[in-house]
Amino acid sequence: MASSEAVEEKKSSKKTAKKTAAKKATSKKKTAKKKVAKKAAKKTAKKVTSKKKTSKKKTGKRDLGDYSLVIVESPSKAKTIKKYLGRGYQVVASNGHIKDLPKSKLGVDIKDNFQIDLVPITGKKDKIERIQELAKDASAIYLAPDMDREGEAIAHHLAEEIGGKKKMYRVVFNAVTKSAVNNAIENPTELNKSMYESQQTRRILDRLVGYKISPILWDKVQRGISAGRVQSVALRIIVEREDEVNAFIPEQWFSIHGVCEKDAQKFEVKYYGESDSKKTDLTDKDFVDKILKDVQGKDLKVVDVKKKERKQNPTPPFTTSKLQQEAANKLGYTAKRTMMTAQKLYEGIQLTEHGMQGLITYMRTDSVRTAPEAMSSLREFITDKYGKDYLSIDPIEYKKKGSSKVQDAHEAIRPTNLAFTPDSVRGDLEPDQQKLYELIWNKFISSQMSQAVIDQTTVMMEREGHFFKANGSIIKFPGFRTVYLEAAAEKRSRKGGDDDDDNENESGEVKSGILPEISEGESFKPIEGPTDQEHWTSPPPRYNEASLVKSLEEFGIGRPSTYAAIISNIQDRGYVEKTENRFLPTELGIVVCRMLVESFPNVMNIKFTAGVEELLDQIEDGTIKYKKVLKEFWKDFEVTLEKAKEEMKNLKKQLIPTGINCVKCDDGEYHIKWGRNGQFFACSNYPDCNSTQDFKKHLDGSYEILPKNWFHDNCPTCQKRLEVKKGKYGRFVRCEDYPQCDTTLPYTLDIKCPECNVGKFAEKKSRYGKIFYGCSNYPNCENASWTKPYVQDCPSCGYGIMGFKETKRDGKHLECAKCKFKLEWEQTKYGKEELEKQRAEEEALKGND
């Protein structure tokens, strides 16, 4: 950086530039450089006014254009990094990918060795031009998207668009902290071509599968549906689990329980078997009755007492997959919700006392490793807060199980700074962020703590050749359990198993706790029972959010960073629904899955999909060429495609009977049909009877007809009722007499626009899927709002409409569209009605109790 004396010297030389030819040449170069910068600043003036000023004037010790350009993915990360790097750096965000394959065509030239046609993503042209202008005058360019394959692809696309002969550096950091960012800038690397080729291969494979199979499904099943290389396989495991559930035949079994007592302390005994070394399954009621007859009213003699000390080890910090599973089990978060929240914690949160801070390390990782300096800080923290007894004797080095690729350049997910405790940031974080941060914090802290020590006691009793068992356990030293215990271990502990293989909990009835002091040879007469309990075996459980993520990881389907997108996609496409927090395949999902498995057995093969992930890893490692992978895939896939076009069944006209009688005609039965907006019931007597119903499928396979959602206005054509329906672009209304009356209208709120007093507020979706409310009198009236309008006179300016908002600072409130006056939600009639409803529900619950 130039000194202040040098700057003054340059100013002086500018004033006397006409005296010598050499100085005159220098002045001309400066003038030309200013013109270029001024021109660039004008083009971006609307978005970067502050940067325009910077390009026109000298900033501190730096001359015009003497800055380094850093390009990251997200605006929030850009804001955090700009604070760390300070003056002399321009930090700009690409807002994710800037280029992709075109949506209107395949974009892959198979005949020309799989050349791809990348085009700017819709809406990104201005962003690319801005980056190009900023890059022109930058002294150095640092490409700093995320450190995974997608981030590497963004870095390559940025380099291509910037072009020129300027030196560009690739920088990656595991955490958005000042030290990590500065260290990355000081030690830049090169673009990783192999990693980019791995991403390209994945993108091309996904495009070939999606764009080649989907048109066949449009022709054979229903227009608008689609297939995906990974998503379709995820759908398959859900459908196959549903097949297992439907095929399951429950079997009867029994358990025998009794309660004994010593020194006023009750404890439970449970039938074990006809031998003290092998458990006997009770499936015969006559045999159960015989056991009860043999032991009823008789003492049980203690034949063996075993006491053992068991140690339980802590578990490693989170990987992406484990974080998603634990957040689902402990917090009830979906994978998508978890990843969105973690992204914000990683990119930076505005803390009251410390400004913008990245709170966790990179959240897309397979690694369980902790950096040495972080390990040292953690062990010091545990000692200071909990004492030496709670610290593991030696540092625990975790290793990833299995053969899956571990990106060891990454770390496990952990807090970036142990000074930012969950309590210290409370109030700065939104509720979701606070809960997830505490989860990550506690898991990391516990990973280097000492073992938990558990005293386990097992008592074996006998009578008439029948053996009964009593278990008791007590936590002698909590160790890491003081801070964290995984959801699965918590569940076992609540049931009384506590990881003890001998203590089997089929019924979930065994109680854990302290047993009284019992010696061999003692006898006990049960004070309750023994009595038998009847049970039925259960089918394998349907997948929930956590178990689906776990299975995707075990099967090698996709990558942990893609699980959220996979789960969202199969729901958005109408293939899977979430019922009672379990994933249930729809009829459409089942049909599509069966057809794909039959026609594309290789693509739908779980092992094949996992094998593709391994090939992508090999491409990234540089051990295999990506075009070889593409050629081998296409060779088999092309043959399968042509065969499917000819042989796949046409199900467009097939209907699935439900056994539910039509509510409109006398002899009709509802069949399941598929429309552009999903499944619905249609009468078998169509077109004589046009009755249709929306429905819901329950976990037991039964169907429920959903009540009609009637609109507040009648049909303007025939004056019959209008029904609210869901479509691709959001809600709309349709005449109940459809298709005889084909009137369809946008969904509008029963609120008249105060600007024109003609239209009403229509609910619409932007091209990015965000809901907004615009006047139905458009284009005559352009009044629109991103917030849901409510009829409420503004206390400040009297405007008749206020919009609903909810923020961390102000909570729920209405805000005036004109003067921005804020009115607390509780002060409005809507808030008061909501409060009354909550109170009524609470009272009803108390009454039920």
LOMIKOL-484734 format. One record per residue (C-alpha): x, y, z; residue in one letter. Coordinates in steps of 0.05 Angstrom, whole numbers, plus 5000, padded with zeros to 4 digits. Layout:
N
XYZa/...
REM end
This chain:
849
500050005000m/502950694980a/504951165036s/501551835047s/507952185024e/507551804958a/500352014949v/502252744959e/507952664911e/503152394858k/498552984870k/504353464860s/506653114797s/499653164769k/499753934778k/506554004742t/505253464690a/506053954631k/513354114649k/516453464625t/514652954571a/515352374619a/510652674670k/505852854615k/505552124593a/504151914665t/498552424670s/495352164605k/495351454632k/492051674696k/486752064658t/485251474613a/484751024674k/479851504707k/475451514645k/474950754644v/473250734718a/468151284710k/464850914653k/464550274694a/461750644753a/456050944712k/453850264688k/453150004758t/450850654791a/443850414808k/446349824849k/453050054875v/452850804887t/457950754942s/462750374898k/461850894842k/464351424891k/470250994908t/472150914835s/472051674824k/476251874884k/482451634918k/481051224980t/486251315035g/493051085011k/490650734948r/490251014878d/484450944830l/482850214815g/488149974864d/483749444898y/483048694900s/476448384880l/473647804921v/467647424893i/463546984939v/456746634932e/451946984979s/450847714997p/450847575072s/457647235066k/460147825024a/458048305079k/461747905133t/468047825091i/468248555071k/468448735145k/474348275156y/478448495095l/477149245102g/479449785054r/482949584990g/478149014976y/471649004937q/467348404957v/461548204912v/456747624912a/454847204852s/448346984886n/449746254872g/450845964802h/451346464745i/451045964687k/447445304675d/444744874620l/438945194583p/431945014606k/428945014535s/433444464507k/437943894526l/444244314522g/448843704516v/451543524447d/452342774453i/455142694383k/460543224396d/463642864455n/458643134506f/460143864495q/455544294537i/452044954522d/452345374585l/448146014586v/447146564638p/441646384687i/435346814679t/436347464717g/443847384724k/446047784663k/446548434702d/450248084758k/455447814708i/456348494676e/457448814744r/462748304763i/466148404695q/466449164705e/469249094776l/474348594751a/477049064697k/480549524746d/482149024801a/489448904817s/487848184837a/481747734832i/480147224886y/474746704869l/471846504936a/465446094927p/464245494974d/469344934977m/465044384948d/463944164876r/458444664863e/462745224891g/468445004846e/463845024785a/461645734803i/468945934809a/470445654739h/464345994709h/466446654740l/473446574711a/470546434642e/466047044644e/471447514671i/476347264618g/482547674601g/489647534621k/489047764693k/491447284746k/485746974784m/486546604849y/482046074881r/481146164956v/477245705003v/475945745077f/472545265124n/469645815167a/467646545156v/472246825209t/477347375204k/483346915213s/480646395164a/479046915110v/485647285117n/489546635116n/485946415053a/487447075018i/494747035039e/495246315014n/491146264951p/490745634908t/489145474835e/482545284804l/481344534811n/479744264742k/478443554765s/473243784817m/469844204763y/469643614715e/466443194770s/461043724778q/460143764702q/459343004698t/454043004752r/450343574718r/450543234650i/448242564678l/442442894713d/440543274649r/440842644606l/436442244654v/431442814667g/430743074596y/430542394562k/426042004609i/421042554628s/418042624557p/416641884557i/412841964623l/408942544593w/406842094536d/405241484577k/402741754644v/401542494652q/404243134623r/408543554669g/411442994712i/418842844712s/424342354730a/431042484763g/437342064768r/437742104844v/430742314864q/427441724828s/431841234867v/430041594932a/422741504913l/424040764901r/426340634972i/420140984999i/415540574953v/419039924971e/418340075045r/410840185032e/410639504997d/413739195058e/408539525103v/402739295060n/405538585054a/406838525129f/402638015167i/402538165242p/404037585289e/401837515361q/406737465418w/406537545494f/410637795551s/409937645626i/411138175679h/410938215754g/412838705809v/416938535870c/418938955930e/424639005980k/425639546033d/419639936006a/422939965938q/418939655880k/422339355819f/419838995758e/421338275738v/420138005668k/419837295642y/426437115607y/426136385587g/426735655604e/434235745612s/438336305643d/442736325580s/437736365524k/431436795517k/424936435500t/420036765453d/412836715476l/408236595417t/403736035444d/398136255491k/397535565521d/404935575540f/404036265571v/398136015612d/402335425636k/407935895660i/403036325697l/399835715729k/406635445751d/409036095784v/402536415808q/402836575882g/409836265890k/416436565910d/421736725858l/428736515881k/434736935862v/439736475827v/444636985800d/446537715811v/451238055763k/454038745772k/458439065720k/461039755706e/459939975634r/463140565601k/459840965546q/463941365497n/462442055468p/460942115394t/464442565341p/462243265321p/456943315267f/457543135195t/452143415148t/448142775150s/448442695226k/446543415236l/440343325193q/438442685230q/439342985299e/435743625281a/429943205256a/429742775318n/430943305371k/428243935340l/423243675289g/426744035232y/426443805159t/433043715124a/431644335083k/430144755145r/436544505178t/440944675119m/437945365109m/438945525182t/446045245183a/447745655121q/445946305157k/450146105218l/456045955172y/455546595130e/454947065188g/450347345241i/450148065265q/452048025339l/450648615384t/457548645415e/461848345359h/458748545293g/458148045236m/460847365255q/460746685223g/458746225280l/459845525252i/464645195203t/462644975133y/456244575140m/457044115079r/462143595101t/463142845109d/469042935156s/469142825231v/475943155238r/477443745284t/483244215269a/488944175319p/488144905342e/480644805352a/482044165390m/486744525436s/481745085450s/476244575462l/480144175513r/482044805550e/474745035550f/472344365579i/477644395634t/475745105654d/468245005652k/467244285676y/473844085709g/479243575691k/474942975709d/470343145651y/475943185600l/478042555562s/485042325583i/487842385513d/485242775453p/480042345416i/481442295341e/475242075305y/475341715238k/469641655189k/466640955184k/465640605118g/468840695050s/465341345030s/469741915008k/471642375065v/473743075045q/479043145098d/480643855077a/474044005112h/472743935185e/466743685222a/461444215236i/463444595298r/463045295329p/468245765300t/469746105366n/468345825436l/467746535462a/461046565427f/457246115475t/449845985462p/448046425521d/452347005497s/448947025428v/441846915454r/437647485429g/441847595367d/439646935337l/432746755311e/429446175348p/431245655294d/438445905293q/439045895369q/436545175374k/441044915319l/447045295344y/446144995414e/445544305383l/452144395344i/455444715405w/453544155453n/455543605405k/462343915394f/463644045468i/461643325486s/466243025433s/472543115476q/469442975544m/470642365587s/466741725584q/460241635622a/460641075675v/454340665686i/453340135740d/448939585712q/445739045755t/442238425728t/438437965774v/436137275750m/430536915788m/427636225779e/421435815796r/419135145768e/424435185713g/422035875691h/427036445694f/425337165706f/429937765700k/430438455733a/434939005708n/437339635741g/442340165723s/444940805752i/449541325721i/455641315766k/459141875730f/455642265674p/461842485635g/459942735565f/452542595580r/452643225622t/452643605556v/449843165501y/446742495487l/444542285417e/437142215404a/437541455393a/441241365459a/436341815495e/430641385469k/433940745493r/435441065560s/428141275569r/425840565553k/430740275602g/435439935552g/441140425557d/445140035505d/444839395546d/444338815498d/441338355551d/435738835568n/431038745509e/425439235503n/420438955454e/414639205495s/417939845518g/415239705588e/421639535626v/423240075676k/430240305688s/432840535755g/436340315818i/435039615844l/435139485919p/441039105945e/439438375926i/443637765942s/443737075911e/439236585948g/433937095968e/426636965951s/421237455930f/413737375925k/411137845871p/406438375900i/403438465830e/402637915779g/405837575744p/400937725688t/401437665613d/400938215561q/398938105489e/402938425433h/402938415357w/409138485315t/409439145277s/411239265204p/417739635189p/416440375203p/415340845145r/420941345135y/421041995173n/425842565159e/431542285201a/430941555179s/430441745106l/436742165110v/440241585146k/438041095091s/440241555035l/447041585068e/447540835079e/445440675008f/450041204979g/444441574944i/446742284930g/451042684978r/449142965047p/449143665017s/443743444967t/439043055015y/434743675029a/433743794955a/432243054941i/426943024995i/423843684973s/423643484900n/419842834909i/414643204951q/414143794903d/412943314845r/407142994881g/410542314887y/410842314963v/406642635017e/408242735090k/402842445135t/403642435211e/410942605200n/412041995157r/413341955082f/407741625044l/408241514968p/402241774929t/398741344877e/402441754824l/409041624858g/407740874862i/405740834788v/411641244764v/416540854807c/414040174782r/414340404709m/421440684717l/423940054752v/421039624697e/423540044639s/430040324668f/432539794716p/439740044713n/438240784727v/433440584783m/438440094814n/440740324883i/447640014874k/448440344806f/446641034835t/451640934892a/456840714840g/455941364802v/457641754866e/464041344872e/465741494799l/464642244812l/469542184870d/474641844824q/473842404772i/475142914827e/481342524849d/483742524777g/483941754773t/478841704716i/476942144657k/469942444660y/468342344586k/469741604593k/464441564648v/459441944605l/460641504543k/459840854583e/453441104614f/450341334548w/452040694512k/447240294555d/442340854569f/441041004496e/438840284483v/434240284544t/431040934522l/429040674454e/426240044484k/422140434536a/419040884483k/416140264450e/414639804510e/412740244569m/405440174586k/400840754572n/397140914637l/393941564617k/387041254613k/387840764671q/384040924734l/385040664805i/378440464839p/377640664912t/371140324932g/368340994955i/361441164929n/360241804891c/356742334932v/353242634872k/350242044833c/347041394855d/351540854825d/358241184813g/364841014847e/370641484856y/376941314817h/383741644827i/385742064767k/391742504755w/391243214732g/396443754720r/395743964793n/396043274826g/391342714844q/383842764853f/377642334857f/373342304795a/366641944788c/366841304746s/360541554710n/364042144678y/361942504634p/354842364658d/357042544728c/362643064735n/363643004810s/370843094833t/373743114903q/380343274935d/382642724982f/387742515033k/390741825042k/392041585113h/397641135137l/392940545141d/391340605067g/384440905076s/382041525039y/378742145067e/374742635023i/376943335041l/371543865051p/370844364995k/374145035004n/368945524978w/370846224954f/367646854982h/364647054915d/360146674867n/361746504795c/360747124752p/358546694693t/353246224722c/352646484794q/354345804824k/359545734879r/366945804864l/371745294893e/378945444915v/383944994880k/391544924882k/395444994817g/402545034793k/402645784804y/399045784870g/391645824889r/386145974840f/378545904839v/374245494792r/366745414783c/363744824819e/360144644754d/366644534717y/367444304661p/360344524641q/362445214665c/369845304654d/370545964691t/377246024728t/379646644765l/385646844806p/384946754881y/383347434911t/382647664983l/376047975000d/379448655006i/378249214957k/384349584931c/384550274963p/388150574903e/382950444849c/376950204890n/375449714833v/379949104840g/381448644898k/388148384922f/389947754881a/394747234910e/400347124860k/407146784854k/413347134829s/417946774780r/422146574841y/416146264876g/415046814927k/407847004943i/405647724932f/398948084929y/397148514869g/390948884848c/386348464803s/385149104762n/392249054735y/394849364689p/389949934701n/392249924774c/399349714792e/398349704868n/402049094897a/404948864963s/409848324986w/406048285053t/399048015063k/394248605067p/389148685123y/383449185128v/386049645183q/386050405184d/393150655197c/393051045263p/398351515234s/396051705164c/389151375159g/390750935099y/385750355098g/390549765087i/396349505129m/400948915114g/402648345161f/409948265182k/413747855233e/420948045250t/425847865305k/425948575331r/418548765326d/415148085329g/408248035296k/405548695272h/401849065217l/405649585176e/402550155137c/404050105062a/404350875058k/407751155120c/410850505148k/407550605216f/407649965257k/401849705297l/402749125346e/398948505326w/395748425394e/392649125387q/388848935324t/382248565321k/385747995285y/390847905340g/385347935393k/381347405356e/387546965350e/388847035425l/381646855442e/382046235398k/388546005432q/385346095500r/379245695479a/383645125453e/387645125519e/381245085559e/378744515516a/385144135528l/384644245603k/377443985601g/379843355565n/385143235617d/
REM end
